């Protein structure tokens, strides 16, 4: 399935825009600040119902306007789909698929698989564990509806337990109820995360070698407190500590991924080029695993990824994504000449749009 048509109204710096895409590679060329990344984020919105960059929905309404709307039409061998999303100031977000409104935004997640690669991915290396957990969750939730439901229930229970811990008088019976629920959902989350990482690591190492072209060994290690002791025992051991801290200090919400190169943390030993190759391999492996399980290739968004890669690594990357094993690709860049040179070397069905002051123009 691929995005054939996109319409934006009052989204970020766009007053209005309408674009038709090809099923393979679509490029947005323009200066920084022209609106290239905003188009990619609009495509991300239609899959995940939210911005890739974490901004609140109301912040994506064009300045001085009362709403934004996005419309995407998708085509495939056996399916056609239309997705409409509208956010008005002071009102709840409305999402429809084929004119039918969703009761919950989470019911749409996974219906249109998508992977985005951007400079912000650097935070996976240098940021906190929450970002790496979000990476794990974003992969698994796109092919496992039970995982997403368990994650939603776990987070809701965690919020309720933390709220109770902040009260002067704590209901011990209610704490027990929350503990039982955390154990139920958390153990399921832990098991699925652990199984996924075991499946993911060999794929990831292969993609790293394809992009980096070196003898380095890239690795991932899943770390969870549940690997050391059962969840219920852990909650019992930290009960007094949690009352003092007024939040839940142990659980799957503390899980992390160690990002390794030759057995060492890549944040300490990896060069800029190695780190970029590592992050690209992470995302391409994410795409590969979702495609393998879902039997449909996710849409791939590449935002300004060429700036820190040398020509050889860029060539290897385009060789990988240019194969028929990959589905629709959107990429942004500031250099038209660089993009044209890539297509001269790797012939593929493509369209190139020049973006100037939030106005897209098809030029090739």
LUMLOGU-895846 format. One record per residue: x, y, z of N, C-alpha, C, O in turn. Coordinates in pm, whole numbers, padded with zeros to 5 digits, always signed. Atoms other than C-alpha are relative to their C-alpha. Layout:
BEGIN
XYZXYZXYZXYZ ...
***
This chain:
BEGIN
+00084-00120+00000+00000+00000+00000+00088+00125+00000+00189+00131+00070 -00079-00123+00007+00127+00348-00086-00092+00121+00001-00210+00113-00034 +00073-00126-00004+00020+00710-00041-00001+00060-00141+00104+00095-00194 +00009-00051+00138-00108+00832-00379-00031+00149-00005+00005+00217-00101 +00042-00140+00004-00248+01174-00283+00001+00056+00143-00041-00011+00237 -00005-00067-00130-00194+01420+00003-00055+00142-00015-00018+00215-00107 +00053-00137-00003-00390+01736+00084+00019+00055+00141-00016-00011+00239 -00021-00066-00128-00295+01979+00363-00072+00134+00000-00079+00202-00102 +00063-00131-00016-00482+02280+00495+00035+00054+00138+00003-00006+00240 -00040-00068-00125-00339+02519+00760+00087-00087+00090+00080-00077+00212 -00087+00088-00077-00082+02260+00866+00140+00061+00009+00208+00077-00093 -00131-00061-00024+00231+02417+01021+00016+00124-00087-00061+00219-00073 -00019-00122+00081+00366+02665+00761-00074-00005-00133-00054+00082-00218 +00075+00014+00126+00131+02547+00482-00140+00059+00012-00216+00026+00104 +00137-00046+00010-00178+02741+00390-00086-00109-00063-00192-00145-00013 +00069+00106+00071-00283+02474+00144+00100-00064-00096+00182+00005-00155 -00086+00069+00095-00104+02210-00062-00065-00131-00040-00134-00195+00039 +00057+00123+00054-00203+01917-00281+00106-00066-00087+00159-00003-00179 -00107+00070+00070+00041+01654-00410-00044-00141-00038-00115-00208+00037 +00020+00138+00046+00021+01331-00612+00135-00069-00004+00232-00014-00058 -00127+00070-00015+00291+01071-00545+00006-00127-00085-00097-00183-00123 -00021+00128+00068+00440+00773-00726+00019-00110+00105+00045-00079+00221 -00008+00109-00099+00453+00429-00561+00139-00026+00055+00153-00098+00154 -00134+00035-00043+00832+00423-00524+00068+00114+00077+00051+00122+00199 -00079-00098-00073+01054+00723-00439-00046+00143-00035-00053+00181-00152 +00045-00138+00016+00932+01080-00385+00093+00091+00079+00119+00066+00197 -00102-00086-00060+01177+01363-00310-00051+00142+00016-00116+00196-00073 +00031-00140-00027+01125+01704-00152+00132+00075+00009+00215+00047+00096 -00125-00076+00008+01402+01951-00242-00028+00145+00035-00124+00204-00014 +00019-00140-00034+01440+02295-00088+00092+00043+00111+00157-00040+00175 -00084-00053-00105+01623+02521+00151-00055-00036+00138-00172-00073+00152 +00045+00022-00137+01608+02474+00526-00110+00100+00034-00099+00219+00003 +00111-00086-00036+01281+02612+00660-00106+00016-00108-00204+00087-00087 +00096-00016+00109+01097+02579+00329-00127-00082+00021-00232-00049-00035 +00119+00081-00026+00859+02310+00456+00015-00145-00040-00084-00218-00042 -00022+00139+00040+01017+01981+00343-00038-00098+00111-00115-00192+00091 +00024+00090-00112+01011+01818+00684-00146+00001+00042-00198-00100+00089 +00142-00007-00037+00656+01940+00748-00086-00092-00087-00185-00147-00040 +00072+00094+00086+00536+01738+00448+00020-00143+00050-00075-00222+00054 -00025+00133-00053+00704+01428+00589-00080-00022+00129-00133-00130+00151 +00073+00014-00125+00544+01495+00926-00149-00017-00025-00218-00085+00052 +00141+00018+00036+00202+01521+00760-00026-00147-00035-00129-00203+00004 +00013+00142+00035+00255+01171+00616+00007-00086+00127-00066-00184+00140 -00011+00072-00127+00362+01052+00962-00131+00011+00079-00177-00088+00138 +00126-00022-00070+00045+01203+01113-00107-00098-00045-00182-00151+00036 +00106+00084+00055-00175+00998+00883+00016-00147+00038-00079-00225+00027 -00021+00137-00048-00018+00676+01015-00015-00010+00151-00074-00106+00201 -00008+00009-00146+00029+00756+01385-00094+00095+00073-00101+00092+00196 +00095-00099-00054-00230+01035+01439+00068+00107+00083+00001+00178+00159 -00073-00103-00075+00042+01257+01586+00130+00033-00071+00174-00039-00161 -00125-00045+00058+00358+01445+01498+00116-00089+00042+00120-00138+00155 -00123+00075-00032+00689+01259+01480+00082+00074+00105+00154+00012+00183 -00088-00083-00082+00848+01549+01668-00058+00030+00138+00001+00108+00213 +00052-00010-00135+00625+01530+01974-00077+00128+00032-00118+00147+00146 +00072-00125-00026+00457+01869+01935-00148-00029+00024-00205-00120-00036 +00144+00013-00024+00104+01904+02072-00075+00034-00128-00030+00116-00208 +00077-00019+00123-00163+01893+01801-00030+00147-00028-00019+00193-00141 +00038-00142+00019-00270+02254+01858+00118+00084-00050+00098+00186-00115 -00118-00074+00044+00089+02369+01795+00026-00016-00149+00107+00058-00205 -00018+00022+00143+00067+02235+01438-00104+00073-00085-00103+00062-00207 +00094-00084+00073-00220+02466+01346+00075+00125-00048+00145+00188+00030 -00069-00116+00056-00092+02741+01116-00034+00125+00081-00148+00146+00122 +00016-00121-00083-00042+03069+01301-00117+00086-00049-00127+00119-00168 +00113-00086+00033-00359+03275+01312-00123-00072-00050-00225-00009-00077 +00114+00078+00050-00588+02992+01199-00065-00078+00114-00011-00085+00225 +00078+00069-00103-00847+02789+01388+00009-00152-00007-00038-00220+00084 -00003+00145+00015-00777+02438+01260+00110-00038-00101+00161+00047-00173 -00072+00056+00113-00561+02216+01044-00069-00129-00041-00134-00195+00041 +00056+00127+00048-00672+01924+00827+00099-00068-00094+00173-00002-00167 -00083+00083+00086-00491+01640+00652-00088-00104-00066-00178-00161-00002 +00074+00103+00073-00628+01408+00387+00099-00081-00082+00178-00026-00159 -00087+00087+00077-00446+01109+00244-00078-00111-00067-00166-00171-00006 +00061+00112+00071-00553+00860-00020+00108-00105-00026+00216-00073-00075 -00094+00111+00012-00381+00520-00025-00052-00102-00100-00172-00127-00109 +00036+00099+00101-00376+00262-00301+00087-00124+00017+00199-00116+00066 -00074+00125-00005-00268-00100-00320-00061-00099-00097-00155-00067-00170 +00048+00100+00094-00323-00420-00511-00146-00037+00026-00224-00057-00067 +00134+00045-00032-00639-00511-00324-00074+00095+00094-00179+00060+00147 +00061-00088-00099-00719-00208-00111+00016+00146-00040+00117+00185-00099 -00007-00145+00010-00796+00162-00130-00050+00057+00133-00143+00004+00193 +00032-00056-00130-00816+00382+00176+00012+00150-00004+00102+00204-00069 -00009-00145-00015-00884+00745+00257-00001+00034+00148-00089-00012+00222 -00013-00037-00141-00774+00895+00589-00013+00151+00011+00054+00226-00060 +00022-00143-00025-00897+01234+00715+00026+00029+00147-00022-00041+00236 -00030-00041-00137-00764+01410+01024-00023+00150+00012+00029+00227-00069 +00030-00142-00022-00893+01743+01159+00023+00033+00147-00024-00037+00236 -00020-00050-00136-00775+01934+01466-00042+00146+00005+00014+00230-00065 +00046-00138-00021-00963+02247+01576+00043+00046+00139+00051-00034+00232 -00039-00055-00130-00854+02476+01857-00108-00027+00105-00226-00003+00081 +00092+00020-00110-01010+02378+02187-00095-00118-00017-00186-00135+00064 +00087+00114+00023-01172+02064+02043+00083-00128-00012+00204-00123-00032 -00071+00127+00014-01085+01697+02028+00032-00026-00147-00037+00021-00237 -00043+00036+00135-00905+01560+01725-00099-00101-00060-00147-00191+00009 +00092+00091+00070-01125+01384+01468+00078-00074-00109+00144-00013-00192 -00069+00085+00097-00987+01094+01265-00101-00094-00064-00176-00163+00005 +00091+00089+00074-01178+00909+00995+00079-00083-00100+00177-00037-00159 -00053+00086+00106-01090+00618+00771-00117-00045-00086-00211-00107-00038 +00111+00028+00092-01309+00578+00463-00132+00054+00056-00235-00013+00053 +00115-00077-00050-01550+00831+00620-00056-00052+00132-00157+00000+00180 +00046+00053-00128-01590+00624+00941+00090+00051+00111+00212+00031+00107 -00079-00060-00107-01480+00802+01259+00044-00105+00102-00032-00195+00139 -00052+00089-00104-01259+00622+01511-00049+00046+00137-00064+00165+00163 +00029-00031-00139-01363+00601+01874+00129+00030+00077+00131+00117+00164 -00131-00018-00065-00995+00577+01982+00107+00016-00108+00108-00057-00207 -00108-00021+00096-00689+00709+01799+00087-00125-00012+00139-00155-00119 -00087+00118+00001-00497+00394+01897-00052-00110-00092+00025-00196-00134 +00055+00102+00090-00734+00185+01682+00055+00013-00142+00047-00080-00221 -00053-00023+00135-00571+00339+01374+00148-00039-00011+00196-00071-00120 -00145+00027+00001-00207+00275+01475+00027-00141-00050-00032-00238-00002 -00035+00128+00060-00056-00005+01267-00075-00029-00129-00039-00120-00203 +00077+00025+00122-00312+00018+00989+00079+00041-00124+00069-00023-00229 -00088-00043+00110-00066+00209+00767+00142+00002+00056+00186+00105+00105 -00136+00006-00059+00284+00094+00876+00091+00105-00063+00086+00130-00183 -00088-00107+00045+00546+00367+00852+00122+00009+00090+00114-00012+00211 -00126-00022-00072+00908+00428+00953+00055+00135-00043+00058+00166-00162 -00063-00128+00032+01070+00772+00976+00142+00003+00053+00167-00037+00167 -00139-00019-00037+01443+00843+00984+00031+00148-00012+00013+00207-00118 -00028-00144+00002+01549+01195+01079+00121+00030+00088+00165-00056+00165 -00113-00038-00087+01837+01385+01243-00033-00012+00149+00056-00028+00231 +00040+00011-00139+01635+01368+01565+00029-00140+00057+00033-00158+00178 -00031+00136-00047+01715+00994+01580+00129-00004+00081+00153-00099+00155 -00123-00007-00078+02051+01099+01726-00030-00009+00150+00054-00054+00228 +00038+00006-00141+01864+01128+02056-00015-00143+00050-00010-00166+00171 +00002+00140-00043+01830+00749+02057+00133-00039+00064+00137-00123+00154 -00133+00028-00053+02204+00743+02126+00027+00081+00125+00076+00028+00225 -00040-00090-00107+02240+01043+02355-00111+00031+00101-00084+00082+00209 +00111-00032-00088+01894+01074+02509-00023-00107+00106+00054-00202+00119 +00031+00091-00109+01731+00894+02801-00065-00128-00048-00095-00145-00166 +00054+00132+00032+01593+00542+02816-00143+00007-00055-00184-00082-00129 +00137-00014+00048+01239+00667+02749-00006-00001-00153-00099-00057-00211 -00002-00006+00146+01333+00735+02385+00024-00137-00060-00034-00171-00163 -00029+00133+00054+01472+00387+02332-00117-00096+00026-00144-00184-00056 +00123+00079-00021+01163+00230+02491-00105+00037-00102-00176-00049-00154 +00098-00045+00099+00950+00441+02260+00032-00060-00137-00058-00094-00214 -00040+00065+00125+01152+00303+01967-00052-00144-00002-00113-00186-00100 +00048+00138-00009+01077-00053+02081-00152-00006-00017-00204-00086-00095 +00147+00002+00004+00710+00025+02135-00053+00034-00138-00151-00026-00183 +00048-00042+00131+00672+00196+01798+00014-00111-00104-00064-00117-00199 -00017+00113+00092+00802-00115+01621-00106-00105+00028-00182-00144-00060 +00085+00115-00034+00607-00381+01807-00148+00034-00016-00227-00051-00058 +00142-00039+00007+00280-00185+01819-00053-00001-00142-00174-00009-00163 +00046-00003+00139+00270-00174+01438-00032-00139-00055-00089-00151-00163 +00038+00133+00046+00236-00551+01411-00072-00082+00108-00121-00191+00080 +00065+00075-00108+00093-00657+01751-00103+00088+00071-00068+00172+00153 +00107-00073-00068-00242-00516+01857-00007-00034+00149-00027+00057+00229 +00000+00031-00143-00233-00709+02191+00110+00076+00076+00089+00119+00189 -00107-00073-00066+00102-00546+02271-00041+00145+00025-00022+00196+00135 +00042-00139-00015-00037-00197+02211-00106+00013+00108-00102+00107+00188 +00105-00005-00103-00343-00272+02426+00060-00019+00139+00022+00052+00233 -00064+00022-00131-00127-00407+02709+00082+00122+00043+00086+00156+00161 -00079-00119-00030+00099-00102+02686-00089+00114+00047-00055+00184+00143 +00095-00104-00040-00199+00135+02708-00052-00028+00141-00060+00063+00224 +00051+00037-00133-00337-00056+03010+00108+00017+00106+00081+00066+00216 -00110-00013-00096+00003-00067+03180+00022+00148+00036+00032+00182+00154 -00026-00142-00025+00059+00307+03140-00114+00066+00077-00091+00154+00161 +00114-00054-00074-00292+00385+03264+00006-00043+00147-00018+00038+00237 -00011+00050-00137-00242+00166+03572+00116+00067+00072+00104+00102+00190 -00117-00066-00059+00102+00317+03634-00034+00142+00043+00005+00188+00150 +00041-00137-00033-00047+00666+03625-00089+00002+00123-00075+00089+00209 +00090+00008-00115-00319+00564+03873+00077-00032+00128+00052+00026+00233 -00080+00037-00117-00067+00402+04108+00084+00118+00048+00093+00144+00168 -00081-00117-00038+00159+00708+04101-00084+00109+00064-00039+00177+00157 +00089-00100-00058-00136+00934+04173-00036-00038+00144-00044+00048+00232 +00032+00047-00134-00226+00719+04473+00118+00018+00096+00099+00053+00212 -00119-00013-00084+00132+00727+04602+00024+00144+00046+00098+00167+00142 -00016-00142-00037+00113+01108+04618-00098+00044+00108-00088+00156+00160 +00100-00036-00100-00179+01101+04860+00056-00019+00142+00144-00102+00164 -00045+00009-00140-00132+01151+05236-00036-00134+00062+00042-00193+00136 +00046+00129-00051-00333+00841+05316-00012-00097-00116-00090-00074-00209 -00006+00093+00113-00262+00543+05090-00084-00124+00032-00068-00188+00135 +00085+00117-00012-00520+00270+05041+00081-00124-00040+00109-00145-00158 -00085+00116+00025-00316-00052+05076-00068-00102-00092-00002-00164-00175 +00073+00096+00083-00588-00266+04917+00001+00043-00147+00013-00040-00237 +00000-00050+00138-00599-00042+04610+00139-00013-00061+00153-00041-00180 -00137+00021+00048-00220-00056+04583+00018-00143-00047+00082-00168-00150 -00010+00141+00038-00247-00435+04572-00067-00026-00136-00016-00102-00218 +00070+00015+00129-00498-00412+04288+00087+00053-00114+00103-00013-00217 -00086-00058+00103-00269-00183+04090+00125-00086-00023+00169-00102-00137 -00119+00085+00013+00031-00408+04161-00031-00124-00084+00048-00163-00169 +00039+00120+00076-00153-00712+04027-00017+00033-00149+00023-00045-00235 +00019-00041+00140-00247-00522+03710+00133+00031-00068+00155-00007-00183 -00132-00028+00056+00107-00392+03658+00074-00129-00032+00138-00139-00137 -00067+00128+00024+00240-00747+03690-00060-00071-00121+00014-00125-00205 +00066+00067+00112-00017-00885+03447+00042+00060-00134+00087-00011-00224 -00032-00064+00127+00043-00628+03173+00151+00008-00022+00199-00010-00133 -00144-00016+00012+00413-00576+03247+00070-00127-00043+00164-00122-00123 -00062+00127+00039+00502-00945+03217-00023-00029-00147+00066-00083-00214 +00029+00020+00142+00333-00961+02877+00085+00093-00087+00137+00051-00190 -00083-00096+00072+00515-00647+02761+00145-00046-00003+00210-00045-00107 -00138+00047-00012+00848-00781+02887+00026-00118-00094+00127-00120-00165 -00019+00119+00083+00804-01116+02710+00004+00036-00148+00085-00018-00223 +00004-00035+00143+00716-00955+02378+00120+00085-00039+00173+00068-00149 -00120-00079+00029+00999-00700+02396+00123-00091-00013+00203-00076-00105 -00117+00088+00001+01252-00972+02476+00003-00088-00125+00108-00104-00187 +00008+00084+00120+01133-01199+02194+00029+00081-00125+00096+00033-00217 -00024-00082+00118+01135-00912+01947+00148+00034-00016+00201+00024-00126 -00141-00037+00010+01491-00801+02029+00084-00118-00047+00176-00100-00127 -00073+00118+00045+01618-01157+01984-00016-00020-00150+00080-00059-00218 +00026+00013+00144+01459-01164+01639+00062+00115-00078+00104+00098-00193 -00041-00123+00067+01569-00811+01557+00152+00009-00020+00197+00057-00124 -00145-00022+00000+01945-00827+01634+00069-00054-00126+00149+00019-00185 -00069+00048+00122+02057-01052+01341-00033+00084-00123+00054+00108-00207 +00040-00085+00114+01860-00839+01093+00075+00132+00008+00125+00182-00093 -00068-00127-00020+02009-00523+01241+00148-00008-00036+00200+00081-00103 -00143+00014+00032+02368-00650+01217+00023-00009-00150+00121+00045-00201 -00014+00012+00145+02316-00739+00853-00013+00136-00067+00065+00169-00157 +00018-00132+00061+02186-00390+00766+00116+00093+00034+00158+00173-00050 -00114-00084-00035+02469-00224+00955+00119-00030-00092+00185+00062-00140 -00111+00038+00087+02725-00418+00751-00023+00046-00143+00071+00084-00213 +00032-00046+00135+02544-00330+00427+00027+00150-00015+00076+00194-00119 -00015-00146+00008+02554+00043+00506+00142+00043+00032+00199+00126-00039 -00133-00043-00044+02887+00074+00688+00111-00064-00080+00217-00005-00098 -00101+00069+00081+03075-00180+00479+00129-00023+00075+00237-00007+00018 -00121+00016-00081+03317-00257+00762-00010-00128+00082-00112-00197+00080 -00004+00120-00081+03419-00535+00995-00046+00021+00142-00030-00069+00225 +00046-00027-00136+03271-00371+01305-00124-00085+00031-00201-00119-00059 +00116+00077-00040+03013-00565+01502-00096+00089+00077-00069+00131+00190 +00103-00080-00065+02701-00368+01581-00089-00091+00082-00119-00203+00040 +00082+00084-00086+02487-00496+01865-00103+00078+00077-00096+00201+00088 +00105-00054-00085+02183-00436+02081-00018-00093+00119-00013-00215+00103 +00026+00082-00119+02119-00555+02436-00121+00056+00073-00123+00173+00111 +00121-00040-00072+01777-00543+02600+00024-00015+00149+00070-00120+00195 -00020+00002-00144+01790-00456+02968-00133+00030+00071-00198+00131+00045 +00123-00016-00077+01496-00500+03206+00023-00051+00141+00094-00150+00162 -00007+00047-00139+01465-00531+03583-00065-00137+00015-00033-00211+00109 +00068+00129-00008+01242-00831+03516+00092-00117-00039+00056-00233-00018 -00098+00106+00028+01548-01023+03394+00067-00049+00129+00125-00158+00130 -00067+00034-00125+01674-01027+03755-00092-00064+00103-00049-00150+00180 +00092+00055-00098+01361-01104+03958-00143+00023-00046-00169+00110-00129 +00140-00012+00042+00984-01149+03924-00057+00137+00033-00014+00203+00128 +00058-00133-00014+00773-00837+03892-00066+00018+00137-00048+00122+00201 +00070-00016-00127+00560-00903+04201+00097+00014+00117+00074+00092+00209 -00099-00011-00106+00865-00954+04420+00069+00136-00003+00098+00195+00101 -00065-00130+00016+01024-00639+04281-00087+00113+00057-00036+00203+00123 +00091-00102-00054+00717-00430+04365-00008-00006+00152-00017+00097+00219 +00002+00015-00145+00712-00572+04717+00127+00057+00062+00123+00121+00167 -00128-00048-00053+01081-00490+04766+00013+00152-00007+00083+00212+00075 -00013-00146+00017+01039-00130+04647-00120+00076+00057-00133+00196+00035 +00123-00063-00050+00708-00061+04828+00028+00122+00087-00030+00228+00066 -00032-00113-00088+00857+00160+05101+00069+00113-00076+00039+00231-00055 -00069-00100+00082+01085+00336+04856-00099+00079-00084-00089+00202-00095 +00099-00067+00085+00789+00412+04627-00085+00098+00081-00119+00205+00032 +00078-00090-00084+00593+00563+04916+00079+00127+00031+00023+00237+00036 -00084-00117-00029+00885+00789+04997+00018+00087-00125+00007+00210-00116 -00023-00074+00125+00951+00888+04633-00130+00054-00060-00130+00153-00133 +00133-00034+00052+00577+00910+04554-00015-00030-00149-00090+00036-00220 +00019+00054+00135+00616+00726+04225+00054-00142-00005+00128-00185+00084 -00038+00140+00016+00670+00370+04100+00140-00009-00057+00164+00032-00171 -00142-00004+00038+01044+00311+04083+00047-00124-00075+00161-00127-00122 -00042+00123+00066+01048-00037+03929-00109-00049-00094-00228-00033-00067 +00098+00054+00095+00884-00201+03629+00050+00008-00142+00163+00051-00167 -00040-00001+00140+00891-00234+03252+00013+00142-00055+00070+00163-00162 -00016-00140+00042+00865+00146+03228+00142+00051+00029+00172+00167+00003 -00141-00033-00021+01234+00143+03330+00091-00078-00095+00214-00068-00084 -00080+00079+00094+01349-00090+03049+00087+00090-00087+00060+00209-00102 -00089-00077+00086+01629+00018+02818+00062-00092-00106+00059-00214-00093 -00078+00069+00102+01824-00081+02508+00142+00054+00005+00162+00176+00002 -00140-00042+00012+02203-00072+02507+00040-00006-00147+00025-00109-00212 -00042-00010+00140+02335+00043+02168+00152-00016-00004+00225+00068+00048 -00140+00041-00012+02672-00123+02115+00071-00009-00135+00010-00042-00237 -00087+00020+00116+02957-00121+01867+00128-00067+00049+00201-00012+00131 -00112+00082-00048+03222-00391+01913-00005-00017+00152+00098-00016+00219 +00018+00026-00141+03077-00449+02259+00003+00121+00091-00013+00107+00212 -00008-00122-00080+03109-00086+02375-00116+00094-00037-00164+00090-00150 +00107-00095+00032+02841+00188+02400+00040+00089-00117+00147+00151-00115 -00035-00076+00120+02831+00361+02063+00007+00149+00029+00074+00223-00044 -00005-00143-00034+02775+00700+02230+00140+00040+00044+00177+00157+00036 -00135-00028-00048+03130+00671+02368+00108-00029-00104+00209+00041-00111 -00108+00044+00089+03323+00495+02093-00028+00022-00148+00063+00009-00230 +00033-00009+00142+03139+00560+01766+00027+00136-00059-00001+00238+00003 -00019-00125+00072+03241+00823+01514-00136+00049-00050-00235-00022-00040 +00125-00055+00051+02977+01049+01361-00056-00086-00112-00176-00113-00117 +00043+00085+00110+02966+00833+01048-00050-00135+00048-00149-00187-00004 +00042+00128-00056+02942+00513+01251-00135+00012+00068-00221-00076+00054 +00127-00020-00068+02659+00653+01461-00114+00017-00101-00223-00035-00082 +00104-00020+00102+02469+00763+01152-00034-00133-00067-00151-00163-00090 +00023+00132+00059+02514+00419+00994-00081-00088+00096-00170-00161+00053 +00068+00079-00102+02398+00260+01319-00149+00034+00005-00234-00056+00007 +00139-00043-00008+02079+00467+01333-00078-00038-00125-00194-00078-00117 +00065+00041+00124+02000+00401+00968-00030-00150+00003-00138-00194-00037 +00020+00144-00008+02047+00028+01026-00113-00035+00096-00190-00128+00069 +00110+00023-00095+01813+00044+01328-00135+00018-00069-00224-00066-00056 +00129-00030+00061+01535+00201+01125-00030-00094-00117-00145-00136-00134 +00024+00092+00111+01581-00018+00817-00035-00139+00050-00114-00211-00011 +00033+00129-00060+01574-00325+01039-00141+00001+00055-00213-00098+00048 +00137-00018-00047+01257-00192+01196-00098-00021-00115-00198-00092-00101 +00085+00015+00118+01104-00168+00850-00004-00146-00046-00110-00200-00077 -00010+00139+00045+01227-00516+00756-00086-00092+00087-00159-00176+00035 +00072+00088-00091+01078-00680+01066-00151+00019-00012-00227-00078-00009 +00143-00025+00016+00740-00511+01026-00050-00060-00131-00157-00121-00134 +00040+00054+00129+00727-00607+00658-00006-00153+00004-00095-00213-00055 -00006+00145-00008+00822-00966+00740-00120-00056+00075-00175-00160+00037 +00111+00048-00082+00550-01002+01002-00135+00037-00061-00228-00044-00061 +00128-00050+00052+00277-00793+00837-00023-00039-00146-00136-00031-00195 +00007+00034+00143+00352-00907+00480-00042+00121-00084-00105+00107-00189 +00018-00123+00077+00330-00546+00367+00112+00095+00040+00147+00105+00157 -00117-00082-00027+00615-00299+00337-00042+00138+00051-00121+00206-00014 +00034-00133-00051+00590+00015+00554+00050+00111-00093+00145+00092-00168 -00049-00120+00066+00623+00360+00402+00125+00047+00075+00129+00042+00198 -00127-00044-00061+00976+00495+00464+00020+00148-00025+00016+00193-00139 -00027-00143+00009+01045+00863+00538+00145+00026+00038+00190-00016+00145 -00141-00032-00022+01406+00990+00512+00016+00151+00002+00006+00216-00103 -00006-00146-00014+01452+01343+00644+00145+00047+00014+00209+00023+00116 -00134-00061-00004+01781+01518+00559+00106-00095+00057+00182-00058+00145 -00091+00100-00057+01981+01202+00621+00139+00001-00064+00230-00065-00014 -00124+00009+00076+02262+01269+00372+00111+00091+00052+00227+00075+00014 -00097-00101-00040+02437+01555+00550+00123-00057+00069+00233-00006+00050 -00112+00053-00077+02655+01338+00776+00051-00134-00053+00129-00202+00013 -00047+00124+00061+02706+01042+00543+00091+00031-00117+00064+00122-00195 -00085-00018+00117+02990+01017+00297-00067-00062-00121-00166-00135-00110 +00063+00042+00126+02916+00942-00067-00015-00151-00007-00115-00202-00059 +00004+00147+00008+02995+00573-00032-00115-00057+00082-00184-00149+00038 +00109+00050-00085+02750+00521+00254-00135+00038-00060-00230-00041-00053 +00124-00039+00065+02480+00718+00072-00032-00095-00115-00147-00136-00133 +00018+00092+00113+02532+00497-00234-00049-00136+00048-00139-00195-00012 +00043+00129-00054+02499+00183-00023-00145+00007+00049-00223-00085+00026 +00136-00016-00050+02183+00316+00142-00100-00001-00115-00201-00070-00108 +00093-00007+00112+02017+00399-00190-00008-00132-00075-00112-00164-00133 +00003+00133+00059+02114+00057-00324-00098-00088+00076-00173-00167+00017 +00091+00080-00083+01926-00097-00032-00145+00042-00021-00229-00043-00050 +00140-00044+00007+01611+00118-00045-00053+00003-00142-00174+00010-00163 +00043-00002+00139+01604+00119-00424-00046-00134-00052-00097-00142-00164 +00042+00132+00044+01532-00254-00441-00151-00013+00009-00217+00065+00078 +00145+00021+00000+01183-00386-00501-00050-00054+00133-00170-00057+00158 +00042+00047-00132+01184-00530-00148-00052+00114+00086-00123+00090+00184 +00047-00116-00073+01121-00176-00025-00121+00058-00070-00133+00051-00192 +00120-00060+00056+00791+00000-00072+00022+00146-00033+00126+00183-00088 -00006-00142+00032+00721+00371-00103+00098+00072+00093+00102+00047+00213 -00101-00075-00074+00998+00608+00004-00021+00149-00025-00043+00192-00138 -00001-00146+00010+00985+00983+00078+00132+00047+00059+00171+00005+00168 -00125-00055-00055+01310+01173+00120+00006+00150-00023-00049+00202-00120 -00020-00145+00014+01406+01536+00174+00149+00028-00005+00229-00042+00057 -00140-00041+00008+01731+01710+00088+00005+00146-00044-00090+00199-00101 -00018-00140+00040+01866+02059+00032+00065+00013-00137+00065+00122-00194 -00077-00006+00124+02065+01969-00283-00067-00077-00112-00071-00200-00110 +00064+00064+00114+01881+01900-00607+00101-00083-00079+00071-00194-00123 -00102+00070+00078+02203+01801-00781+00038-00133+00062+00060-00231-00010 -00036+00124-00068+02284+01539-00519-00107-00107-00023-00075-00224-00045 +00110+00094+00021+01941+01378-00558-00001-00050-00144-00020-00169-00168 +00000+00041+00139+01959+01376-00937+00115-00095-00029+00100-00190-00107 -00114+00089+00019+02302+01216-00923-00031-00140+00054+00008-00240-00006 +00037+00130-00056+02163+00940-00701-00088-00078-00096-00068-00198-00114 +00090+00071+00092+01889+00859-00951+00070-00034-00132+00030-00127-00201 -00079+00035+00119+02140+00865-01235+00074-00131+00023+00094-00209-00071 -00073+00122-00034+02329+00589-01052-00093-00117+00030-00059-00232+00005 +00094+00104-00040+02023+00399-00927-00136+00032-00061-00217+00103-00001 +00124-00029+00070+01739+00410-01176-00118-00058+00077-00119-00176+00112 +00120+00043-00072+01401+00393-01002-00110+00098-00031-00086+00217-00054 +00115-00087+00019+01053+00528-01051+00001+00107+00109+00007+00073+00228 -00010-00105-00101+01057+00868-00879-00070+00128-00045-00098+00148-00164 +00048-00136+00025+00913+01218-00852+00078+00093+00091+00108+00060+00206 -00074-00100-00077+01097+01530-00737-00084+00127+00008-00128+00180-00094 +00075-00123-00025+00917+01827-00583+00095+00105+00057+00170+00077+00151 -00073-00112-00059+01081+02163-00523-00094+00074+00095-00206+00108+00058 +00081-00067-00101+00954+02328-00204+00059+00139+00024+00174+00151+00064 -00042-00138-00024+00976+02707-00180-00108+00072+00080-00220+00092+00031 +00094-00072-00087+00807+02889+00110-00132-00073+00011-00239-00013-00006 +00116+00084-00021+00565+02602+00169-00089-00013-00125-00209-00034-00115 +00070+00023+00125+00468+02579-00197+00072-00109-00076+00183-00086-00123 -00066+00109+00072+00546+02240-00361-00027+00007-00151-00138+00036-00195 +00011-00001+00146+00613+02222-00736+00068-00125-00054+00185-00150-00027 -00057+00120+00061+00662+01896-00928+00094+00042-00113+00051+00110-00206 -00097-00043+00101+00981+01942-01134+00058-00119-00078+00125-00099-00179 -00056+00115+00073+01068+01586-01240-00079-00125+00032-00047-00233-00020 
***
